[in-house]
Amino acid sequence: MKQKSGARCGNAGSSQNVEISSVGKEKKSLPIADGRVLRFALAMAAMAAMLVAIVLVATFFMMRGEPNVDLAVLTRALFDPPFREENVGAFLIWELRFPRVLLALACGAALGAAGLILQTALRNSIADPGLLGISQSASFVVALTLFFPGTLPPVTTPFLCLVAGLASSSILVYLARVIADPVRLILIGVVLSILFGTLTTVALIFAPQRAIYSNYFTYAAGSLTSASWTWNQPAVPWLVLGLPLCLLGARPLNLLQLGDEMAVGLGLQITKTRFLLLALAAVLVSPVVAVTGPIGFVALLAPHLAKMLLKTSNAYFTLPASMVTGAFVLILADTVARLLFFPLEIPAGVWTVVVIGPIALMLASSKRRRKYFAVAAKEGSI
């Protein structure tokens, strides 16, 4: 009896120890869980704040200009069609400023998503459509269309740019099978950029009309000046198709971050996946280049901003976040381009290079950014 009671007491004591130890483990895990929840809440708050900032910047963009309008006129211009025929400001908002805002947001979102796809697929944090020859190849196609103005419908220009972008992507994918070094792949992309840039220069030299020079240089700087409902139409189907489609690439992007061997072990076909991802990036970039010209550094900066805000590289989160940050960066750059020296307008692509270029260099060398990613990886949030 004493042995049984002692055994019972021992069992009771051990169960209490288990309960106490389990409670202790729960108490230890609570701060980590709370920390992750807090970081996630702060990241979502940052994304919400950026969406609000986009709305505010877009509203300011449409209200300022020649003529200036108040918020009441802006609201009626967007939702009261008869009023647009009576008020000059409302007419300009609907026909010029609002289409330009939509184009800036859509193109910024496309560039942000394309930048994240390229950086992850090629395992290089400075991968950018401008560094890989995708933008330059599309610009070369636009330069060629200047030889035959009016012979091709405008809707075919994004398609031709897409073909050129796919050609550059195919070269990179083929070389990626042989060359595993991401730095060498970037160098090959730079060579492709120089090659297509030289071909574009040759095409402009033999252009039949000298007036083409000024038109092309405005385009090559990356400008949204020509935005209108008619001008935006050729890019609409490609962006409507590409932006939702890129969200399907979140899983393969996450697998590629584990390394090629691990990704293959999990059933991913590396070469095929990389080609499809680069093709998707070309689908996103080509219509942007066709209607606005090559706009630099947005695709490079937006993914880094998204990762810094979210403290993770999980593509299910960073892909939509890169779209938001890209849209914010481009609408802000275009607002500065249109209003800072009004009525003189400096193309948005110039501002993205002048302003975002140094910021991108600072982010690339920031110890704080590397610390964020190291902590996220250590705690398993990546």
Backbone torsions as a table, in degrees:
resi	resn	phi	psi	omega
1	MET	NA	-44.6	180.0
2	LYS	-64.1	-37.6	179.1
3	GLN	-65.9	-40.4	179.9
4	LYS	-65.5	-43.6	179.6
5	SER	-64.7	-38.4	177.7
6	GLY	-64.4	-38.1	178.5
7	ALA	-65.0	-41.0	178.9
8	ARG	-62.4	-42.7	179.2
9	CYS	-63.2	-40.8	178.4
10	GLY	-62.6	-42.7	178.3
11	ASN	-63.2	-40.9	179.3
12	ALA	-64.0	-41.0	179.7
13	GLY	-64.7	-41.1	179.6
14	SER	-65.9	-38.4	178.2
15	SER	-64.7	-37.4	177.4
16	GLN	-64.6	-40.0	178.5
17	ASN	-63.0	-39.4	178.1
18	VAL	-62.8	-43.9	-180.0
19	GLU	-63.6	-43.1	-179.3
20	ILE	-64.8	-44.0	180.0
21	SER	-65.0	-38.3	178.3
22	SER	-65.2	-39.7	176.8
23	VAL	-63.2	-40.0	178.7
24	GLY	-62.5	-40.8	178.1
25	LYS	-63.5	-40.7	178.8
26	GLU	-62.6	-40.7	-179.2
27	LYS	-66.4	-36.9	178.5
28	LYS	-68.8	-34.8	-176.8
29	SER	-80.4	-18.9	-177.8
30	LEU	-61.6	-45.6	-179.7
31	PRO	-60.7	-37.9	178.6
32	ILE	-64.8	-46.7	179.3
33	ALA	-62.5	-44.3	179.4
34	ASP	-62.7	-36.4	178.6
35	GLY	-63.8	-41.4	179.1
36	ARG	-67.8	-42.1	178.7
37	VAL	-62.9	-41.5	179.8
38	LEU	-64.1	-44.0	178.5
39	ARG	-63.3	-40.7	178.9
40	PHE	-64.2	-41.7	178.8
41	ALA	-63.7	-41.6	178.2
42	LEU	-65.6	-37.8	178.8
43	ALA	-65.4	-43.0	178.0
44	MET	-65.5	-35.6	176.7
45	ALA	-65.4	-38.3	177.5
46	ALA	-64.8	-41.3	177.3
47	MET	-64.6	-40.9	177.5
48	ALA	-63.5	-40.8	178.1
49	ALA	-63.6	-36.9	178.8
50	MET	-69.1	-37.0	175.7
51	LEU	-63.3	-41.5	176.8
52	VAL	-63.2	-41.0	178.5
53	ALA	-62.7	-37.5	177.4
54	ILE	-61.5	-45.0	179.6
55	VAL	-62.6	-42.1	-179.0
56	LEU	-66.1	-44.5	179.8
57	VAL	-65.2	-41.9	178.5
58	ALA	-63.5	-39.8	178.0
59	THR	-63.7	-45.5	177.9
60	PHE	-61.7	-40.5	179.5
61	PHE	-58.6	-45.1	-176.2
62	MET	-77.1	-23.7	-178.3
63	MET	-84.5	-24.0	-175.1
64	ARG	-103.6	143.4	179.9
65	GLY	149.0	-151.5	177.5
66	GLU	-125.2	100.3	8.7
67	PRO	-93.0	162.4	170.3
68	ASN	-75.9	145.8	178.6
69	VAL	-130.7	159.5	176.9
70	ASP	-94.4	177.6	-175.5
71	LEU	-65.7	-32.9	179.7
72	ALA	-65.0	-43.3	178.8
73	VAL	-66.3	-39.5	178.6
74	LEU	-61.8	-43.9	-179.2
75	THR	-63.6	-44.5	179.5
76	ARG	-68.0	-32.7	178.8
77	ALA	-65.1	-32.3	-178.2
78	LEU	-83.7	-28.2	-171.1
79	PHE	-123.3	0.4	-177.5
80	ASP	-128.2	88.5	-176.7
81	PRO	-56.3	-43.5	179.1
82	PRO	-60.3	-31.9	-178.7
83	PHE	-65.7	-28.6	-179.6
84	ARG	-65.2	-27.9	-179.7
85	GLU	-79.9	-17.5	-177.4
86	GLU	-97.6	-29.9	-173.4
87	ASN	-113.2	126.8	-177.9
88	VAL	-65.3	-43.7	179.8
89	GLY	-60.9	-42.3	178.9
90	ALA	-64.5	-38.5	178.4
91	PHE	-63.4	-44.9	179.5
92	LEU	-64.8	-37.4	178.6
93	ILE	-61.6	-47.6	-175.7
94	TRP	-72.1	-36.8	-174.1
95	GLU	-87.9	-27.2	-174.1
96	LEU	-123.9	-53.5	-171.4
97	ARG	-73.8	-44.0	-179.2
98	PHE	-65.8	-44.9	174.4
99	PRO	-60.0	-33.4	179.0
100	ARG	-69.2	-38.7	176.2
101	VAL	-62.5	-46.4	179.2
102	LEU	-61.8	-40.2	179.3
103	LEU	-65.5	-42.1	179.4
104	ALA	-63.2	-43.0	-179.6
105	LEU	-66.3	-44.7	-178.9
106	ALA	-66.3	-43.9	-179.7
107	CYS	-67.8	-39.3	177.0
108	GLY	-63.0	-42.1	177.4
109	ALA	-63.6	-41.4	179.5
110	ALA	-64.8	-42.5	179.5
111	LEU	-66.6	-39.9	178.4
112	GLY	-61.9	-45.9	178.8
113	ALA	-66.0	-41.4	179.6
114	ALA	-63.6	-38.2	178.2
115	GLY	-62.3	-44.1	178.8
116	LEU	-64.5	-40.5	179.7
117	ILE	-63.3	-45.4	-178.8
118	LEU	-66.4	-43.3	-178.2
119	GLN	-64.6	-36.3	-179.8
120	THR	-79.6	-43.8	-176.9
121	ALA	-65.8	-35.4	-179.4
122	LEU	-97.1	2.2	177.6
123	ARG	55.2	43.6	-179.9
124	ASN	-142.6	122.8	-174.1
125	SER	-75.1	-7.7	177.1
126	ILE	-110.7	13.6	177.3
127	ALA	-64.4	137.0	-174.1
128	ASP	-153.7	145.7	179.4
129	PRO	-56.0	-31.8	178.7
130	GLY	-73.5	-26.6	179.7
131	LEU	-86.9	-15.5	-175.5
132	LEU	-105.4	2.5	176.8
133	GLY	87.3	-2.4	-178.4
134	ILE	-69.4	-46.4	179.8
135	SER	-66.3	-41.2	-177.9
136	GLN	-68.3	-36.9	177.9
137	SER	-66.0	-39.2	176.3
138	ALA	-66.8	-38.4	177.1
139	SER	-64.2	-34.7	177.3
140	PHE	-63.1	-39.6	177.5
141	VAL	-63.9	-42.0	178.4
142	VAL	-62.6	-40.2	177.7
143	ALA	-62.0	-38.7	178.5
144	LEU	-66.1	-36.1	179.2
145	THR	-65.6	-18.5	177.2
146	LEU	-68.8	-21.2	176.5
147	PHE	-68.1	-29.0	-174.8
148	PHE	-125.4	63.4	-178.9
149	PRO	-64.2	129.2	176.9
150	GLY	86.7	-10.2	-178.4
151	THR	-81.3	-25.0	179.3
152	LEU	-116.1	137.1	177.0
153	PRO	-64.7	146.2	-177.0
154	PRO	-58.8	-26.5	-177.6
155	VAL	-65.7	-20.4	-179.4
156	THR	-81.4	-17.5	-177.3
157	THR	-61.3	-48.2	176.2
158	PRO	-59.9	-34.2	179.5
159	PHE	-66.2	-43.8	178.3
160	LEU	-65.2	-38.7	175.3
161	CYS	-63.1	-36.7	178.4
162	LEU	-64.7	-41.4	178.4
163	VAL	-60.4	-44.0	178.9
164	ALA	-65.3	-41.4	178.1
165	GLY	-63.7	-38.8	177.4
166	LEU	-65.9	-33.8	177.4
167	ALA	-62.9	-45.9	177.5
168	SER	-63.6	-41.3	179.8
169	SER	-63.7	-39.3	-179.9
170	SER	-63.7	-39.1	178.3
171	ILE	-63.1	-43.1	-179.1
172	LEU	-66.1	-40.7	179.9
173	VAL	-65.6	-41.0	179.0
174	TYR	-63.1	-43.6	-179.5
175	LEU	-72.1	-26.6	179.3
176	ALA	-64.9	-25.4	178.1
177	ARG	-72.0	-28.7	-177.2
178	VAL	-95.5	-37.2	-175.6
179	ILE	-107.8	116.8	-179.0
180	ALA	-91.6	-11.7	-176.5
181	ASP	-79.6	117.2	179.8
182	PRO	-61.7	-32.3	-179.4
183	VAL	-65.5	-41.5	179.3
184	ARG	-66.6	-34.4	176.7
185	LEU	-64.4	-40.3	176.9
186	ILE	-63.3	-40.6	178.3
187	LEU	-62.6	-38.7	176.7
188	ILE	-64.9	-40.3	176.2
189	GLY	-61.4	-38.3	177.0
190	VAL	-64.1	-40.1	177.6
191	VAL	-61.8	-43.7	177.4
192	LEU	-61.5	-39.5	178.3
193	SER	-61.6	-44.9	179.1
194	ILE	-64.0	-40.4	-179.4
195	LEU	-61.3	-50.8	-179.3
196	PHE	-69.1	-32.1	175.4
197	GLY	-64.1	-39.2	177.4
198	THR	-67.0	-42.0	177.5
199	LEU	-62.2	-36.5	177.2
200	THR	-64.1	-41.8	178.4
201	THR	-62.0	-42.9	178.1
202	VAL	-62.3	-41.0	179.2
203	ALA	-62.8	-39.6	179.8
204	LEU	-70.0	-32.4	178.1
205	ILE	-62.9	-38.3	-178.8
206	PHE	-92.7	9.5	178.7
207	ALA	-63.2	138.2	-174.3
208	PRO	-71.7	-22.1	-175.9
209	GLN	-122.9	130.4	179.5
210	ARG	-68.1	-24.5	179.9
211	ALA	-64.3	-20.5	179.4
212	ILE	-62.6	-30.1	-176.6
213	TYR	-56.2	-53.0	-176.5
214	SER	-64.2	-39.9	179.4
215	ASN	-63.8	-42.4	-177.2
216	TYR	-71.5	-38.9	-178.5
217	PHE	-66.1	-34.4	174.1
218	THR	-65.3	-41.4	177.8
219	TYR	-65.3	-44.2	-175.4
220	ALA	-66.5	-22.3	178.0
221	ALA	-76.3	-15.0	-179.0
222	GLY	86.8	82.8	-174.0
223	SER	-127.1	143.5	175.6
224	LEU	-106.7	18.0	-175.3
225	THR	-61.0	-36.0	-174.6
226	SER	-82.0	4.2	-174.5
227	ALA	-60.2	133.8	174.1
228	SER	-162.6	173.6	179.5
229	TRP	-61.3	-38.4	-179.8
230	THR	-72.0	-42.7	-178.2
231	TRP	-65.4	-34.5	-176.4
232	ASN	-76.7	-19.4	-171.9
233	GLN	-55.7	-43.6	-177.9
234	PRO	-61.3	-28.5	-177.3
235	ALA	-87.5	-17.0	-172.9
236	VAL	-59.7	-52.5	-176.2
237	PRO	-62.1	-34.5	-178.9
238	TRP	-70.5	-41.3	179.4
239	LEU	-71.7	-38.0	177.5
240	VAL	-63.8	-34.4	177.7
241	LEU	-77.7	-44.6	-170.6
242	GLY	-74.9	-39.7	-175.2
243	LEU	-64.4	-48.6	175.7
244	PRO	-68.5	-32.8	-177.1
245	LEU	-66.8	-32.7	-177.1
246	CYS	-66.9	-22.4	177.4
247	LEU	-65.7	-23.8	177.3
248	LEU	-71.5	-14.8	-180.0
249	GLY	-86.4	6.0	-177.2
250	ALA	-63.3	-45.7	-177.3
251	ARG	-63.7	-52.3	178.0
252	PRO	-61.4	-31.1	176.5
253	LEU	-65.4	-40.2	176.8
254	ASN	-64.8	-39.0	179.4
255	LEU	-67.7	-37.7	179.7
256	LEU	-65.5	-27.4	178.4
257	GLN	-69.0	-17.8	178.4
258	LEU	-79.7	-11.8	-175.5
259	GLY	106.9	154.5	-176.1
260	ASP	-63.3	-43.4	-177.0
261	GLU	-64.3	-44.7	178.9
262	MET	-65.7	-39.8	-179.9
263	ALA	-64.3	-40.6	177.3
264	VAL	-64.6	-40.9	177.9
265	GLY	-62.0	-26.9	178.3
266	LEU	-90.8	8.2	173.3
267	GLY	94.2	13.7	-178.9
268	LEU	-90.9	131.9	175.1
269	GLN	-86.7	105.2	-168.2
270	ILE	-61.9	-54.0	-174.5
271	THR	-63.1	-46.7	179.7
272	LYS	-63.0	-41.8	-179.3
273	THR	-65.2	-43.9	179.7
274	ARG	-62.4	-41.6	178.9
275	PHE	-62.7	-44.3	-179.6
276	LEU	-64.6	-38.6	179.3
277	LEU	-67.6	-42.2	178.1
278	LEU	-68.5	-34.3	174.4
279	ALA	-64.2	-39.3	177.1
280	LEU	-64.2	-40.6	176.0
281	ALA	-62.3	-38.5	177.6
282	ALA	-66.0	-37.0	177.3
283	VAL	-62.7	-34.4	-179.7
284	LEU	-78.0	-38.6	-173.5
285	VAL	-81.4	-38.3	-172.8
286	SER	-58.3	-49.2	178.2
287	PRO	-64.5	-30.1	176.7
288	VAL	-64.7	-47.4	179.5
289	VAL	-64.6	-34.4	-177.7
290	ALA	-65.5	-35.8	-173.9
291	VAL	-104.8	-22.1	-177.9
292	THR	-120.2	-15.0	-172.0
293	GLY	88.0	174.0	-179.7
294	PRO	-74.1	118.3	178.2
295	ILE	-107.9	114.1	-171.5
296	GLY	-86.0	153.2	169.2
297	PHE	75.0	-12.0	176.6
298	VAL	-67.3	-46.1	178.7
299	ALA	-67.2	-25.8	178.7
300	LEU	-78.1	-41.6	-172.4
301	LEU	-83.8	-39.1	-172.4
302	ALA	-56.5	-46.2	178.6
303	PRO	-61.9	-36.9	179.5
304	HIS	-67.1	-39.7	176.7
305	LEU	-63.2	-42.0	-179.8
306	ALA	-63.0	-42.7	-179.9
307	LYS	-68.2	-36.2	178.2
308	MET	-66.6	-38.3	-179.2
309	LEU	-72.5	-40.0	-176.1
310	LEU	-89.3	-14.5	-177.9
311	LYS	57.8	34.9	179.5
312	THR	-156.1	160.4	174.0
313	SER	-115.5	15.4	176.7
314	ASN	-64.0	117.4	-172.9
315	ALA	-65.2	-23.9	177.0
316	TYR	-62.4	-25.7	178.4
317	PHE	-101.5	-40.8	-173.2
318	THR	-75.3	-25.8	178.0
319	LEU	-63.6	-56.6	176.8
320	PRO	-63.4	-33.3	178.4
321	ALA	-66.5	-36.8	176.9
322	SER	-65.3	-35.5	175.1
323	MET	-61.8	-44.8	-178.3
324	VAL	-65.3	-47.3	-179.3
325	THR	-65.7	-38.3	177.0
326	GLY	-63.4	-42.6	178.0
327	ALA	-63.0	-41.1	179.9
328	PHE	-65.3	-44.5	-178.5
329	VAL	-61.7	-43.7	-175.5
330	LEU	-74.4	-39.8	178.5
331	ILE	-66.4	-34.8	176.9
332	LEU	-68.1	-43.0	179.0
333	ALA	-64.0	-40.5	-179.7
334	ASP	-70.4	-32.6	175.6
335	THR	-64.3	-44.6	176.3
336	VAL	-63.1	-41.2	-178.7
337	ALA	-61.8	-38.9	-174.9
338	ARG	-84.1	-32.6	-168.2
339	LEU	-110.5	-20.3	-172.8
340	LEU	-64.8	-44.7	179.7
341	PHE	-115.2	34.2	-177.5
342	PHE	-55.3	136.1	7.0
343	PRO	-85.0	-4.0	175.2
344	LEU	-71.9	136.9	-178.5
345	GLU	-122.9	121.9	174.7
346	ILE	-96.2	128.5	-174.2
347	PRO	-53.8	147.3	-179.0
348	ALA	-61.3	-33.5	179.2
349	GLY	-61.9	-29.5	176.8
350	VAL	-68.2	-42.0	-179.0
351	TRP	-68.2	-36.8	179.4
352	THR	-64.6	-34.7	179.4
353	VAL	-75.7	-45.1	-175.1
354	VAL	-69.1	-42.0	-174.8
355	VAL	-90.6	-48.2	-173.5
356	ILE	-77.3	-27.3	180.0
357	GLY	-55.0	-55.5	176.9
358	PRO	-61.7	-36.1	178.1
359	ILE	-63.8	-40.4	178.5
360	ALA	-63.5	-38.0	176.8
361	LEU	-65.3	-39.8	178.2
362	MET	-64.4	-41.7	179.6
363	LEU	-66.4	-37.6	-178.0
364	ALA	-65.9	-29.5	-178.0
365	SER	-105.1	10.1	-175.2
366	SER	-78.5	124.6	175.6
367	LYS	-69.1	-30.7	-179.4
368	ARG	-65.0	-40.4	178.9
369	ARG	-63.3	-43.4	179.2
370	ARG	-64.5	-34.3	178.4
371	LYS	-65.5	-41.2	178.1
372	TYR	-58.3	-46.8	-177.2
373	PHE	-68.3	-35.8	179.8
374	ALA	-66.3	-41.7	178.5
375	VAL	-65.6	-42.1	179.6
376	ALA	-62.6	-41.1	179.8
377	ALA	-68.3	-38.4	-178.6
378	LYS	-65.7	-38.3	-177.5
379	GLU	-87.3	0.7	173.6
380	GLY	81.3	19.7	179.6
381	SER	-89.4	-9.0	178.1
382	ILE	-85.3	NA	NA
